[in-house]
Amino acid sequence: MADHQPYVPASQAPAELTARALVLGVLLGLIFSASSVYLALKIGLTVSTSIPLAVLSITIFRALGRTSILENNIVQTTGSASDAVASGVVFTIPAILLMGYDLDISRVAILATVGGLMGVLMMIPLRRALIVKEHETLIYPEGTACAEVLIAGEERGLQAKRVFQAFGLGFVYKFLMGGLKLWPDVPGKALSFYPGAAVSAEISPELMGVGYIIGPRIAGYLFAGGCLAYLVLAPAIKLVGSGLAAPFGFPPVKLIRDMSPGEIRASFIFYIGAGAVASAGIIALARSLPTILSSFASSLKDLRDSRMGQALTKLRTEDDLPISVTLGGSVVLAIVLALLPQVHVNILGAILIVIFGFFFSTVSSRICGQIGSSANPISGMTIAALLGTCLIFVAIGWTGVDHRLQAISIAAVVAVATAVAGNTSQDLKTGYLVGSTPRRQQIAILVGALGSALVVGYTLTLLNRSYTYPVPETHPAFEAAALVPATAGAQAPVEVLPATMAGFRIAGSDSVDHASYQVVRVYVVTAGVAAGKYLMDPATHELRYVLDPGIGGRVHEYNGRSIPRLDSPKATIMALITDGILTHKLPWALVLLGVFITIAIELMGVQALPVAVGVYLPISTSSAMFAGGVIRWLIERRAKTGQQSIAELESGPGVLFSSGLIAGGAICGIVLAAIAGFLGSADALAEKVPIFQALGSLAQSNLLALVLFAVMGVALYRVASQKS
């Protein structure tokens, strides 16, 4: 746009891509990246970090001395890749845990790195077409809001005090509750007058913060899904199945009349919710398909039209990385990926990654300009890429056990590239408004994506390892046929490993089993045994324990005791789709029940995806987010008559305080996971520092827990009520 004048004119060249800006951006990005991983695993959502990063940068650099707006923009650009990389990785890669495989740090890091760099490189050639040419039509809400925050900070300064205060409050609250066990972290009650039903709330600061940021509508949809699962479906299953005289479920390990609400969820609602979320994602994708196709066509046309103009321009504010580097680099990355055996991507996989990656990166960049990153259907586009990959595999006969791992790896790279491309477009919009140099900003994004990709792998494996527990689950010995592959050279459905385990805590409790067991991998449902890792009695060959993973594990309680779990709803859907197409080993009756629940919700005119996610998640998770949504609703009612800009709304004290609660609670959750992994149990820290014993029964009081959660909610309301 010839009439566009950025805040910093092209004729000026203040400090921009400095070493301190890159270092601060990477450090803040690592913190928010770990936080985003925890959040995405917990609830299947991430929140934009650009504005909190901008506010933190302004405050920190002002304390160190004068800085420029372009330097602050480099900080937020470098750090904001964190939530995009985290969402792409967490939405896909944990699916392999549900297929019986292990998480490998090198595989996660390689896939995340290639996807992150590819997403940035594929979006850069579109900058002139989407950001410059369509400046008036594609508003990029988060990018525009972040630019207004940076300009406001340059002119009158901003204080990040509320972010730091909330971070401290969230960290201390979570540590006292989850680490020292001074009050229950999930107060709840099974309703004796309504068999099978239960209500509970996971009263953590990060969930309240997320509920405030996503707002009352989405939080309400999520909670409605939780109510449907725990107050309708679970009691109905209990009512209908109580008369059965034999164990029934997936897997069939217990009589339905003896199941707790949590066990009903693990055996039945888990699959209903998975079917609901998968179908809702596909419906959302189908609804946006016309936009996707037209966006791709428009972007390609604009890209062709803008190449000549890009070659002639020499202004600082129009200096991009050359297209030969961006598109050529993407192809080189795909080839390198195909040559690395540990990631299970061959030449065909590399070709699919380039095709799907470029298509959905283009689509993501345009959709973000229309509706913002928060509403960008990353999971829907990933599902489409995974469906396409699996159908191609079926067409060429690649339906073996290990082909699922290859399909998930392809989907992971596409998911990360798609998420990062959308995030990159928001950052470049911010830079266009404030007058950044595109080339320098693009370098900063590449650095930020690389740093985030490396920390995501370590965070993911740490959380899974820390909360993986052997849980008693008995199954008879497998027949010999299960240990033989269907075709020569393929992977057998069941594999007995030479590794053994002994002297472990049972379900993370104080009870220790000193016997020695062999480790068994079940890759597909076999003889009624769900996919996963198990411990086998070497004498009888019976399975005695399931090594239930910390991420996506299906066992949430044992003997009335809660087991820490990170549900990873989006990755579960990817596993469900891959298994359903390539192996056909699914409880399809339950999956289809979820599908038709989604269709019924859509026919009511309600957006089904958040409701479906609520069905899949524990009601304790959605109820806590609903509390944050209610606080946001009260604040919006109070401010209804005021005229607020995008920046005032999205960078207001409530959002900044909520961002601090999210970061504090999530980082503390990771710290507690590391402590649990080191000590061997989630309760070990409280046992070594037994302050809870001095509190007596008060430490088990649900009323105390709810009162303290309400106090935190009041603090959020009071801060959010203040003027920006």
N, C-alpha and C positions, 0 to 999 in steps of 0.2 A: 504494500500500500504506500503510494508516494506521499500521501498526506499524513502518515503516521509519524509522530515525533516521540521517541522514547524518552524516559526520564533523564538518562545520561546521553547526550548527543553523540553521534558517531565521531565527531571531531575531537572529543575528549577521550582520554585513555587513563582513568584512575587505576589504582592497584586492583587486580582481579584474581588471576590464577597464581596466588602466592602459596608458598610452602605451608604457612600456618593455616591458611584456609583449607587446603587439602587435608592436613593432619587433623584439624578440628572436625572437619566433615567426616573423615573416616572414623575417628573415635566416636563421635555421636552416632554415626551410622551403625557401628558395631553394637552399641547399646540398644538402639531401636530395632536392629535386625534380630537380636536375641529376643527382645520383647515381642516382636511381630511373629516369630516362630512359635513362641509359647501361646500367643493369642490365637493364631491360626489353627494350632493343634487343639486348643481348648474348645473353640466355638466355630471354627471354619470361616472366620472373618478377619480382616485386618483393617486398620484405620490409617488414613493419610497422615504422614509425619512431616510434611513440608512446612506447615505453619509453626508447629512447636520448634522445629529445627531453626527456622528463621528467627524466632523470638529468642531462643537460646544463643544463637550466634551474635545477634545484636547486643545482647546483654553482656556476654563474655568478652567480646572485642571492645566494647565501650569501657569495661573494667581494665582492659590492657592498654587502652589508648585509642586514638581516633582510627576509624576504619572507613572503608567506602561501601556503598550499597552493592557494588558489583562483587566485592570480596565476600560480603554476607550471602549473596546469591550463590556463590560457588560453594559455600559451606552447606547450605540447604540442598543444593543440587547433588553434591557428593553424598550427603547422608540420606537423602530421600529414596535412594534406590533400595533401601533396606526392606520396606514393606512389600515392594513389588517382587523382589527375589524370594523373600520368605513365603509369600502367598503361592507363587508358582511352584516352589519346591514342596511345600507342605501339602498342597492340594493333590499331589501326585505320588511322590516317591514313597511315602509310608504305606502305600497300597501293597508293596512287596512283602511287608511284614505279615499281612493277612493271607499271603500265599505260601507262607512257610519259609521265606528267605530271611536273611539277616540284613540289617542296615550296615553298609560299608561306607566309612567316611570318605574314602577316595572316590567312590562312585558318586556319592551325593555332591561332593565338591566339584568334580569334573562336569557333571550334568548342569549344576547350577551356574558354574563359570561360563560354559559354552552358551547356555540359554541367555544369561544376563548380557554378555558381550554381543551376542547375535541380535537381541532385542534392540539394543542401542544402535548398532550399525545399520540395521534394516530400517529404522525410523529416520535416521539423519537425512537421507535423500528426499524425504517427504516434508522437511521443515518449510521450505519456501512455498510448497503447494498448500499445506494445511495451516501453518502459523502465519505466513506473510500474506499470501493471496486471499485466504479466507479469514482474515483477521476480524472482520465485522460479523461473520456468520458463525464461526466456531469460537465460542467464548472461553472454553476450558475453565470451568468454575474454580477448581482448586488452584490452578496456575494464576488466574486473575486475582483471586483472594490473596495468594502469597505475595504477588507483586505489590498489592495495596499495603500489606503488612510491612514489607521491606521499605516502601516509600514513607510510610508513617514513622517507622523507626529511624529513618534517615533524617526526617524533619523535626520530630519531637521526642524521639527515643521511646523504647518500650522496656518494660521490666519483666523478667522471667521469674520473678519471685514466686508467683503462684505455682508455676511448674515445679520449682524446687521444693516448695512447701508440700505440694501434693505427692511428689515422689517420696519424700521422707515419711509422710503420713502413711502412704500405701505400703511402703517397705516395712515399716515398723509394725503396722497393723497385721500384715500378712505373716511376719516372722513370729509375733506373739501368738497368733492363732494357729498357723500351720506348722511352725517349728517347735514352739514350747508348749503347744496344746493348752493354752490358758482358757479357751472356750471352744465349743464345737465349730468346725468349719462348714459343716453341712447340717444345720438343724432341720429336722423333718419328722414326719410321723406317718406310719401306715394307718389307714382309716379302718378300724376294726368293724365299724358299722357298714362298711362298703368294701367287701373283700377284693383284694387285688389293687385297690387304689392307694395312692400315697401322695403326699405333698412335702416339698423340701426346698431349700434355697442354699446355694453355695455362696456364702456371704463374703465374697472376696472383692477387694477394691477395684481390680481390673475389670470385672464384669459390670460393676456399677458405672465405671467410666465409659465402657463401650456402650452401654445402654443409653447414657446421656448423649453421646456423640451420634449414634445412629438414629436417635429420636424415637418418639412414642409410637409412631405407626409401625415401623419395622420391629421394634422391641415387642409391641403388642402382638404382631403376627407370630413371632417366635414363641411367645408365651402361650398363644392359642394352640400352636402345634403341640407344646408340652402338655397342655390340659387334655388335648385329644388323646395323646398317647397314654398318659397316666391316670386319667379320670374317666376314659371311655373304653379304649382298646384293652388295656390291661384288666380291668374288671370284667369285661365281656369274655376274654380268654379264660379267666379264672372261673366264671360262671359256667361256661360251656364245657370246660375241660375237667372240672372237679370230679366228675363221675367216672373218669377213665381209671382203669385198674392197672395200667401199665405205663411206664415212663413215656413221655411224648415231648417232642421239641426238637430243636436243631442246635446242638446234638441232644438226643433223648437220654438224659441222665437222671431225671427226677420226675415224680408224679406232679402234675400241675397243681393239685390241691395243696401240695407241700411247698410250692414255690413262693418266694417273696416277690414283691413288685420288681425288685432289681433283677431277679432271676427270670421273671417273665419277659422283661425287656431284653435280656441277653439271648433268650431262646426264640423269641417271636418278634417283638417290636423292632429289634435291631434290623431285621430283614424288611419289615414293612416300611420303616423309615428310610432305609436305603433305596427301596423301590420308589418311594414317594419323591425323594430328592433327585434321583436319576431322571425320572420322568419329568419332574418340574424343570430341571435344567435343560432337557431336550425341548420342552414346550417353549421355554424362554428363548432358546436359540432359534426355534422355528419362527417365533413371533418377530424376532429381530433380523431374520434372514434377508428380507427385502432391503433393509438398511445396510446390512453387511455387504451384500452384492453391489448395491449402488455406490457404497462408500469405496469399495475396492476399485470399481470401474472409474469413479471420479478421481481417486488418488493416482491411479496409473496415468490418466489423461493429464492431470495437473503436473505430475512428475515429468512427463515428456515435454510439456509446454514450458516448464521452468528451467530445464537444463541449460538452454541457451543463455537465459538471463543470468543464471548462476555463474556461467563461465566468464561473463563480461564484468560483473560487479567486483569492486575492490574496497568498498566501505568496510570499516571495522565491524559494524553490526550485521554484516551479511557475509562474513568469512566463515564458511563451513569446511569440515574435513572433506577431501575429494571423494566423489562417488566411487572411484576405483578402489579406494581403501575400504569403504563401507560395504559395498556389495561383494567385492572380492574377498574381504576378510570373512564375511559370513560363509562363503563357499569353503574357504580354507579351514575354518572351524569345524564345519560339518565333515570334511574329509579326515581331519585329525580325530574327530570323534569316532569315525568308522574304523580307524586303525587301532584304537585302544580296546583290547579284548575284555577288560574288566567291566566295561559299561554295556556290553551286549548290543551294540548298534553296528550293523554291517552297512554295505554300500547302499542297499535299498533303503535302510533306515535313514541314512544321511540325506538321500534324495527327498524322502518324505518330510524330514525336518526342514529342509530349505523351502520346499513348496508350501507346507502348512505354516511354517514359521513366517514367511514373507506375507502370505495371505492374511493371517490373523494379526500380525503386527500392524499391517496397514489398516485393517478394520479397527483394531483396538485404539490406534492413534486418533482416528476420526470420531469414534464413539465417545472417547474421553472428551473431545472438544464439544460434543453435543450435550452429554449428560453427566460428565465428570468421572473421575477414577473410581469413586466409591460405588457407582452403579454399573461400572464396566463388567459385562458378563464373562469374566475370565474362565470360570468353571464351565460355563456353557460352551465356549469356544474350544476349551480343552476336551470336553466330552465329544464334540464334533470331530476333532483331530483323532481322538482315540477310537471312535467308531469307524472312521475312515481307514485308519491303520489296521484295525482288527478285521474289517471286511476284506481288505486287500490280502491280509494274511490267510484268511479262509479261502479266498479265491485261488491262491497259489499253494494251498495245502499246508500252511504253517500253523498247525493247531496243536502242537506239542506243549508240554508243561512249561518248558523254558521260553517259548515264544511269548508268553505273557509278560515275562520280565523285559523282553525286547520292546514290546508294545508300550509298557509303562515308561521305559527310558525315553522313547521317542516323544510320548505325551509330556513328559517332564520338561524336556528342552523347549518344546513348543509353548507350554504353559508359562515358563519363566520368560521366554522371549516376548510373548504376548503381553504379560503384565508389565515388563520393563519398558516395552515400546510405548504403552499408554502413559506410564509414569514419565518417560523421557519427553513425550509431547507436552505434558503439563509443565515440566521444568523449562523447556524451550520457549513456551508461551510466556512464562514469568520473565525469562531473559529478554524476550522481544519487547516486553513492556518497560522493563527497567533500563534497557540499553546494553545488555551483555554482549560479549563477543561469542558468537555461536561455536566457533572452533574450540575456544577455551572451555566453554561450558560442556561441550561434548566430551572433551578429554576428562573433565571432572566426573561426568556421569559414568564413563568407562572405569575410572579408578574406584568410584563408589560401588558399582556393580560387582567388581572383582573382590573388593574387601568384604562385601555382604555375602557373596557366594561362599567364601572360605569359612566364615563364622557360622553360616547356616548349617553346614554339615556337622560341625562339632556340637552345636546346640541340639540338633535333632538326635544324634546318637547318644548324647549324654542323657537327655530326657527319657529316651526309650530304655536305655540300660538301667537307669536308676529306678524305674518303676516296673521293670519286668520281674514277675514273681512266679514261682512254681505253685500252682493251685491244684489241689486234689481233684482228679477227674478220671474215673476208671473206665476202660474199654477193653474188650477181649482182644486176644492176639489176632494179628492180621493173617489172612491166608497167604500162601506163598505167591499166588498170582499178583498180589498187590505190590510185591517187591520187584516185579519184572516189568521193564518198559514195554509199551505196546508195539514199538518198532525198534529195530536195531539202532543203537547210537542215541536214542532219545532218553529222556529222564523218566524213571519209574515214578508212579504216583506216590509211593512211600519209600523213604530212604533211611536206613539205619546207619547212623554215623559211628565212627570209632570213639568219639568223645564221650566222656562220662561226667556225671555230676553227683556230688555227695556232700553232706554236711551243710545243707541249705535251710534257710528259714521258710516255713510253710506259709504261703500267702503273706509274707512279710511280717508274720507274727513272731512271738518269742519261741514258739515250738520249732525244734530243729530235727530234721530227718537225716540221720547219719549213714543210711544205707546208700549203696552205689547204684546208679541207674544209667542206662544208655540213652543217648539223645536220638530222637527219631524226628524226621521231618515228614509231614504230610502235606503234599503240594496241592492236592485237590481233594474234595470230599470223597472219602473212601470208607465203605462199610459203616456209614453213619457218623464217621469221625470228621469233624470240620478241619479245614486246612490250618496248619500251624506247626509249632514245635512241641514235642511231648517228651516225657521221661518214661522209659520202658523198664519193667522188671526183667533183668537178664535171665532169671530162672524160668519164669512162666511166660515171658514175652507179652504180658499184659501191660497196657498203658496205665500208669498210676497218676501222673501229673500232666497238666498242660502248662507249658512255659508261656503264660499269657503276656503278650507284649505290653509295654507301658503306653505305646501309641496304638490306638485302635483296638485295644484289648476288649474282649466281650464280657469278662468277669469283673463286676464292680463291687461285689461284696462276698465275704466268706464267713460263715458262722455269725452273721449279724454284724460283722466288722467291715467298714468301708475300705476299699482298696483304691489308692490314687490311680486315676486313669486320665489320659488325654485322648479324647474320642476321635479327633481328626475326621470329621464327617465327609469332607470332600474326597479325601483319599480312599475312604471306604467305598464311595460311589465308583471311583475309577477301578478298584478291584472287582466290584460287582459287575461292571460292564465287561471288563476283560474276561473274567471267568465265564460270564453268561454267554459270550460269543464264541470263545475259543475252546472251552471245555464242557459247557452246558451243565455244570455241576452246581446248581443252585436250588434252594427251596422256592420254586417258581410260584407256588400258590400264595405264599406270603409276599413275595416281591410284587406280584400282580395286584394284590390287595392294596399295597402302597400306591401303585400306578393309578388305580381307579379312585383312590382317595384324592389324589392330585387332580385328576380329571374333574371330579365332583366340585372341588374347591374352585377350579378355573371356571366352571360353568356358573358358579355363583357370582362371578365378576371380581373375585379376589385374587391378588397376586399369590400364586401357590408356592413359589420357591421358599420364602422365609417361613411359611407355615410348615412346609415339608421338612425343612432343616430343624424346626422346633420339635417335630415328631421324632426325629432321629436323636436329637440331643437329650440328655437327662433334663427333667423338669427343673432340677435344682439350678442348672445353668441358665435356662431361659427366664426363670422367675427373678433371678438376681439382675439380669439385664433389664427386665421389665421395670424393676424399681428405679434404675437410672433413667429409663424412658419416661416414667411418671414425673420425675424431677424436671426433666427437660420440658415436658408438657406444661408444668406449672410455671416455669420461667417464660415460656413462649406466650402463655396467656397474660402474664404480667406485663410483657413488653409488646403486646399486640398493637397498641396504639402508636408506638414509637416508630420512626423511620430509620431503619438500619441498612447499611450496605452489606455486601457479601463479606467483606473483611471484618466488619464490626460483629457480625453474627458468628462467623467461623473462627475468629481469633479473640472472641470475648473471654472474660474470666472463667466462665463455666467450662468452655471447651479446653482452655489451657489447663485448668485444674483437673479436668477429667483425663487429659493426656498424661499429666503427672501421676495420677492414680494408676493408670494403665501401665506406665513404665515401671513405677515402683512395685506394684503387685506382681507384674510379670517377671521382673528381674529377681525379686525375692523368691518367686516360684522356682526359677532356674537354680538359684543358690541353694535352696532347700533340696532340690533334686540331686545336686552334686553331693550335698552332705548325706542324703539318704543312700546314694550309691556308695559312698565311702564307708559309712557305718553299717550298711546292710539292711536298713529298715527305715521307713518314713517316720516311725515313732522313736527311733534310737536317740535323737538329739534331746527330746523331751525326757527320756529316761535317764540320760546322763546329767541333765540339768532339771531335776524334778520339782520345779516351782509349782506345777499344777497340783502336786500332792498337797501343798499347803492350802490350796483353795478348796480342797475336799470336793463335795458334790457341786459346788459352784462352777467348777471347770467343765462339768457335763450339762450345765443348764442351757437349754435351748432359748429360754427367755433372755438370759444375759447376752447370748450371741446376737439375737435379733435386736436388742436394745442398742448394742454397740454398732451394729450395722446401720441402724436408724440414725445414730449420732453422726456417723460418717456421711449419711445422706443429708442431714441438716447442715453439716459443714459445706457440702457441695452446693446446696441451695443458697446458703448465705453468700458464698463467694460468687456464684453465678448471678445473684441479684444485684451485685455491685456494678457500677458503670465501668466501661472499658477504660 
